[in-house]
Amino acid sequence: MRLARLPLLAAGLLVALLVAPSAALAADPVTVSGSVVRDGAPVAGIEVTISVAGSYANFFATTDDDGAFSADIEATAGDVIT
């Protein structure tokens, strides 16, 4: 009877081992901000695309009347943001 439970126990342990590292590597919220200027003057209404290297996620922000933008994104320490 105990041998019948072994595959179930092994599967549960495998799931726990796979889930734990992904939780430890979870991305943190980061605010990316800046401004867009042309010839020294702010540019309003520009859509800015923010990407995290190695990720398929893109984040978007639109510049305001002062050319400023801000976006909350998910990233981890050491990520390259473009």
C-alpha positions as CSV (number, residue, x, y, z in Angstrom):
1,M,0.0,0.0,0.0
2,R,2.8,2.4,0.8
3,L,4.5,1.8,-2.6
4,A,1.3,2.9,-4.3
5,R,1.7,6.4,-2.7
6,L,5.3,6.8,-3.8
7,P,4.6,8.2,-7.3
8,L,2.2,10.7,-5.9
9,L,4.7,11.8,-3.3
10,A,7.4,12.1,-5.9
11,A,5.2,14.2,-8.1
12,G,4.3,16.5,-5.3
13,L,7.9,17.0,-4.4
14,L,8.8,17.8,-8.0
15,V,6.1,20.4,-8.2
16,A,7.3,22.0,-4.9
17,L,10.9,22.1,-6.3
18,L,9.8,23.7,-9.5
19,V,7.6,26.3,-7.9
20,A,10.0,27.5,-5.2
21,P,12.7,28.9,-7.5
22,S,10.2,30.8,-9.6
23,A,8.7,32.4,-6.5
24,A,12.2,33.4,-5.4
25,L,12.9,35.0,-8.8
26,A,9.6,36.9,-8.9
27,A,9.9,40.3,-10.5
28,D,9.5,43.4,-8.4
29,P,7.6,46.6,-9.4
30,V,10.0,49.2,-10.8
31,T,9.0,52.7,-12.0
32,V,10.7,53.8,-15.2
33,S,10.4,57.5,-16.1
34,G,11.9,60.1,-18.4
35,S,11.1,62.7,-20.9
36,V,11.1,63.0,-24.7
37,V,12.5,66.2,-26.3
38,R,13.1,67.4,-29.8
39,D,15.5,70.3,-30.3
40,G,15.3,70.9,-26.6
41,A,11.5,71.2,-26.5
42,P,9.2,68.7,-24.9
43,V,7.2,66.4,-27.2
44,A,3.7,65.5,-26.1
45,G,1.7,62.5,-27.1
46,I,4.6,60.1,-27.9
47,E,4.0,56.5,-27.1
48,V,7.1,55.1,-25.3
49,T,7.7,51.3,-25.4
50,I,9.7,49.8,-22.4
51,S,11.1,46.3,-22.7
52,V,12.9,44.1,-20.3
53,A,15.7,42.1,-22.0
54,G,15.0,38.4,-22.1
55,S,11.3,39.0,-21.6
56,Y,8.4,39.0,-24.0
57,A,6.6,41.7,-22.0
58,N,6.4,45.2,-23.2
59,F,5.2,48.2,-21.2
60,F,3.8,51.4,-22.6
61,A,3.5,55.0,-21.5
62,T,2.5,58.2,-23.3
63,T,4.3,61.5,-22.8
64,D,2.3,64.3,-21.2
65,D,2.3,68.0,-22.2
66,D,5.8,68.4,-20.7
67,G,7.2,65.4,-22.6
68,A,7.4,63.3,-19.4
69,F,6.4,59.7,-19.1
70,S,6.3,57.2,-16.3
71,A,5.4,53.5,-16.2
72,D,5.4,50.8,-13.5
73,I,6.9,47.6,-14.8
74,E,8.0,44.2,-13.5
75,A,11.8,43.6,-13.4
76,T,14.4,41.9,-11.2
77,A,17.8,43.1,-10.1
78,G,20.2,43.0,-13.0
79,D,17.6,43.2,-15.7
80,V,18.4,45.4,-18.7
81,I,15.6,47.8,-19.5
82,T,15.3,49.5,-22.9
